[in-house]
Amino acid sequence: MSSAVPTNSDAAAYQARNYQLEMLEASMKENIIVAMDTGSGKTHIAVLRIKAELDSCPPDKIIWFLAPTVALCTQQHKVIASNLPAVQTRTLTGLDKVELWTEQAIWDAILKDVRVVVSTYAVLADALSHGFMRMSRLALIIFDEAHHCMRKHAANKIMQDFYHPTVSKFGPSAVPRIMGLTASPVVRSNREELFTIETNLDAVCKTPRAHRQELLKFSHRPELKQLLYEPPDPMGLQVSSQTLRALIEAWETLDIEDDPYVKRLRKSSLDGGALEKALMTGKTFCREQLKRFVDRSRHIFEELGEWAADYYIYTSIQHLKTRVQTSYMTGDWDEAERAYLVSFLSKLPAADIQITLSDAACLRISPKLEALIGFLDAMDDPEFSGLIFVKQRATVSVMTDLLAVHPRTRERFRSAAYVGWSNSSGSKDFLGNLLSMHGQLSTLDDFRSGHKNLIIATDVLEEGIDISACSVVVCYDKPPNLKSFVQRRGRARQKQSTYAIMFPAEDSAFDLAKWQTLEQAMIEAYQDDERHLQSAIELERVNEEVVERFTVESTSAVLTADTAMAHLHHFCAVLPSQPYVDMRPVFSVETDIANLRRGIVILPNCVHPKVRRSEGQRWWRTERAAMKEAAFQAYKSLYEFGLVNDNLLPLTNKPELKVNKLGSIPSIMEASEQYDPWVDWAYSWSSPDIHQSRVVVRLNGAKDRELCMRLAGPTVLPPLAPMTLFWDSETTFTVAFEAPERVPHVPLSSVEDMRTSTVVYLQATSSRLLSTKQDFTALFGPDLPHTDLKAWLQMYEGNEPAVEVYSRRRDPMLMGVVRDCSRYNEPLLFRRWVESGDSPTTSVVEMECDPFPRRRNLLHRQTLATKKLENDKEDTPEPVNKMRTVAADQCTIDRLPFSNAILGLFISVVVQQLETELIATKLYETILRDVGFTSTQHIITAISAPSAQALTNYQRYEFLGDSILKFSVSCQLFFKHPNWHEGYLSEGRDEIVQNPRLTKAALDTGLDAFVITKMFTPRKWSAPLISERLERVAGKRQVSSKVLADVVEALIGAAYMDGGHAAAQACIRRFLPEINLHSLDTRTLSRSVAPEGARQTIHDRLKRHISYTFENESLLVEALTHPSCDYDASTQSYQRLEFLGDAVLDMIIVSAIFNHPVQMPQGHMTKIKHALVNANLLAFLCMEFAIPEERASVEQISTLQFEVISNEELVELWRFMRYRGLDLNNARDASLARHRALRDEILHSLQHDPHYPWQALSRLSADKFFSDIMESILGAIFVDSGGDLAPCEAFVERIGLMSYLRRILDENIEVTHPRNVAQQLAKSNIQFLAQRMPDEEGGASYQCAVRIEEVEAFVVRGCLTAEEAEVTAAIDAIDLLMERVNGSASVAS
């Protein structure tokens, strides 16, 4: 035998309490009646019992849960279905008109695939009576409120007519197991009834014994209080309530001959017997209606007083007239009877009913009600919740309305009526029945939520109905029996609650002490404490020594039985924490026939199944020794399995245990100076192997308008990509480079001519004289053979006086750059000659010139001057003309025509591109030579820092590489360490992908020298010289450590773009040698095997709906196993797969964003990624992801005919999650309720809105397990497919995430977080201060204060989470800031 051993007295509320487990264990051994107080968790025991039976019974067996009322059936079914969301369950009650189902086919269709049925007792009794259900098909029957199993009750009929005869005939194996639930095992004050109930149910009444103290801890008995009132005046009826007196007098003088029924019989000669019977008994439909109405009115007067009676009569009459006018009445009441009743009641004097009163004296109420109101008025509890029991339904409705208008109660109490659902549809009381089922539908939910705080009810709320704990329960009349006394008292189960019973002051027969004494005697009858409990306690005091010892040779660390318990608890304490999960080890002890004990310890299910459960190897006298030895064996197993290091400590990143091998890396650090390729070229000029490339420049891309020059160098030229240069908003130049070619046998003189031609080009567009040094590393010349360079130089080198040029009448198209000698040789562009003067001898020659373009940075479009826009108005003035007129005798003109001189402007850009290409080529040939890049195109992007302000930078590639690295490291760790739980995997990944690790990799490989950080500034640019480069000594520079890490990730992204995953993996391996996915065989890795029972819980349709067929279905079982699922010791929780799936999802989303035709900046891509992998969005999609399942229902098509209707019901993915826990149930249901409320809004936003639904998703605030199982299933697919991303992408498409991503990308949906938008509007001068605000009940809400320019603007309160508070505050801040902006604009205009 085994028994649970608590490890801590403050066990988490979500975990099954020990006394509940004790009752569960007892129910597995024999049929029992669980006798525990209301609110102690009997239903939870039943749920555990149902789960256990479902795991063991054949799939064609049914578990039948019985309850006495329809309302209780509905409630209990809700609890069961909530805990078994993937199991088909249903209710069968009178509301379904089950009594009219007369065909076996209907029952078979309704019960097809149903595993749990919840019904009233009568439904099962009738089904058994007619043979529609057999005892042999039932696996377990649970009797809720089992004390009803007496005498002629339907519960007892089930047992006496079917259960016991079957046992007698076929034996115990032919009948279902029995479990009873009750808070009051006897109904009347008769102790012998207990034995009778046990006999009837073939069960033994049990209450917790070993853990009785724990039961008492969770059970709160109220203070019993007597409310005395003066009985009503017997003569009161004669002196008050004229309306009631008139009603009674009218009723007493009513002539039966005027009754429509009697008149109709007198006119008919067919049925004389009916007339005689009516005259003798005085019973007709109308008279019965009036009689009950008079009786109820009299009862209302006696119980509540004159005002209440008048109100009841007046309201009932108005209600009747309304129903008649709207033809709401049923067809079996003819028109004459309606008219007769209306006519009779209309003659009564109208009561003066004032609904809104300020003076309580105007409300003439009974002393009894006055005592009740006085008691309620004295309640000083802001969190009041109360329940008042009354006898009649009419009293319920009138008292509810009266308390709502009474000045002493209307402000404090939000009252509601509840009389249950039974007979509401078939009632024949058309007069005075003021309550309807529809009006009660939300009553209990409103009470649970706090919208109502006082319920007036009949005894329907005595049993079972979960209306939450009340602080006050009042019996307006004394309970009729012990059962009612106990059941009603059980409703007041808050701490320091009150249970009040009203009775007249003169009634001395009612003695509360007698009730309490009798109840205690009943309890003692089924509280049989363990006879050997005291001896067991004495035994545990024996000092039994456990001498186990284990030593780690490498460190001499020692584990003993005395230290193992603390070690084991520490190991569990540093496991990744999870909501709704107790992370402590669970100990139990089993006993052998010699009464010796062996310990068992079970660890949380995030630990690998191979070491999750450990048993002691020896048997001990005491439980203490058995548990110590079990803890020792468990911790030793953890060490041997690799989950504990050689110091016998967990592999954790706790500060006191962490050894940071990387040390501290500053944000700005010293790194190698940027590699200068011109140094290598400078040395190459000592023995040059000249190569050259033809540079073709085309104006606006036109082939007929092109210029050419040649680029030469001392070694092989790398291929250069074309460039586009932006002259102005209408003019571009395309620079193309033809394939380089070697130029053999170039004499030194030709090299010198090339240097001179380079000077000519550079000087042509410069206002300053170049240095006398002309030893350029890169040479430029005209598109001529080197043998023709001298002739070209003679023609175009230097300049001439402008006057001489004028005299020769040079073609203006061949005119060179004009230089104004009076203004330091300022370059100008020639427009035309201007002559002034009357005669040639006195004329002055001038030139009209345009200023030389100042723009030098031709690479960037954004530096263009703004020209006139096309949509400008015609009268918009042209910009001022900057043309100048200069004297010709003060100027010179270059011999090189401007059409060729313009090439000099492009040389700096060409040299800059060549330098970048040379850096990338050097990196390609050295550090990256084994990666497999096919070109340097992607390398250039990856090594260009944003600070260089080049045409491209690494940010987009870094975005891609970051996800690839995360994905690769996650895969490596997951497959290489199958023994690691998610906590170790996350810590291991963080250690590898953290920026300091990547920075160190960059430094170790020498990558830091190839990071381009220097900004190209054309105005300060000078051509690199051989002499300068030969003298240069490589130095150091200050670089951001993050830049170095970013470049590593960018190169990984570049490798992926160049050669796919294989190249990316090679690049990762180059910088992080420990990451080598190619060495792992993912298909042959050992996996945990799920038990057969677990496999059966996975619906076949779910597997098809996922759109992937698992080779190893245990992976899908694991993907659906929540950390709280402690009943399956062979399956690990989904946390490892969720860790992997998170990286897989990142990889899929990032690849899709990056490969979109529209290239977006890294910041925008990051925003989109964060929006897509947002946990609330994934949770929403999880709640939407559903499979269709057939369900049968019965519809009535005629009076006695029914039809089975087959419907398709959607079963959501989350229902298949394997878990256990009441708190998780409640959190899940709360999330689903928010989903229902927000579903339409979120769906509309995802499908139509131009912005991401940040606020709606923050209000959804779904629990993390919804998004976790999406990622864990993704991880399971990835593992099962052997690392194939294609089926993973198909699943992401299936859940709808990819379609929304496409919409974001194609329609440019705004995904910026509202906080960032607000910060942009406020120019970062805004603060959001979120704060948790505890409440008096132990819960909390969140608020967020918004400070703008150091002044608090407003506070958002009452939010469920800090995220919701901040998002809501940000949206309100955006509105406020926009109002300010618009207001300022209005003032300015």
Secondary structure, 3 states (H helix, E strand, C coil): CEEEECCCCCCCCCCCCHHHHHHHHHHHHCCEEEECCCCCCHHHHHHHHHHHHHHHCCCCCEEEEEECCHHHHHHHHHHHHHHCCCCCEEEECHHHCHHHCCCHHHHHHHCCCCCEEEEEHHHHHHHHHCCCCCHHHEEEEEEECHHHCCCCCHHHHHHHHHHHHHHHHHCHHHCCEEEEEECCCCCCCCCCHHHHHHHHHCCEEECCCCCHHHHHHCCCCCEEEEEEECCCCCCHHHHCCHHHHHHHHHHHCCCHHHCHHHHHHHHCCCCHHHHHHHHHHCCCHHHHHHHHHHHHHHHHHHHHCHHHHHHHHHHHHHHHHHHHHCCCCCCCCCHHHHHHHHHHHHCCCCCCCCCCCCCHHHCCCCHHHHHHHHHHHCCCCCCCCEEEECCCHHHHHHHHHHHHHCCCCCCCCCEEEECCCCCCCCCCCCCCCCCCHHHHCCHHHHHHHCCCCEEEECHHHCCCCCCCCCCEEEECCCCCCHHHHHHHHCCCCCCCCEEEEEEECCCCCCCHHHHHHHHHHHHHHCCCCCCCHHHHHHHHCCCCCCCCEEECCCCCCEEEHHHHHHHHHHHHHCCCCCCCCCCCCEEEEEECCCCCEEEEEECCCCCCHHHHEEECCCCECCHHHHHHHHHHHHHHHHHHCCCECCCCCECCCCCCCCCCCCCCCCCEEEEECCCCHHHHHHHHCCCCCCEEEEEEEEECCCCCCEEEEEEEECCCCCCCCCEEEEEECCEEEEEEECCCEECCCCCHHHHHHHHHHHHHHHHHCCCCCCCCCCCECCEEEECCCHHHHHHHHHHHCCEEEHHHHHHHCCCHHHCEEEEEHHHCCEEEEEEEEEEECCCCCCCEEEEEEEECCCCCCCCCHHHCCCCCCCCCCCCCCCCCCCCEEEEHHHEEEEEEEHHHHCHHHHHHHHHHHHHHHHHHHHHHHCCCCCCCCCCCHHHHHHHECHHHCCCCCCHHHHHHHHHHHHHHHHHHHHHHCCCCCHHHHHHHHHHHHCHHHHHHHHHHHCHHHHCECCCCCHHHCCCCEHHHHHHCCCCEEEEEHHHHHHHHHHHHHHHHHHHHHHHHHHHHHHHCCCCCHHHCCHHHCCCCCCCHHHHHCCCHHHHHHCCCCCCCHHHHHHHCECCCCCCCCCCCCCHHHHHHHHHHHHHHHHHHHHCCCCCCCHHHHHHHHHHHCCHHHHHHHHHHCEEEEEEEEEEECCCCCEEEEEEEEEEEHHHHCECCCHHHHHHHHHHHHHHHHHHHHHHHHHHCCCECCHHHHHHHCCCHHHHHHHHHHHHHHHHHCCCCHHHHHHHHHHCCHHHHHHHHHHHCCECCCHHHHHHHHCCCCEEEEEEEEECCCCCEEEEEEEEECCEEEEEEEEECCHHHHHHHHHHHHHHHHHHHHHHHHHHHC
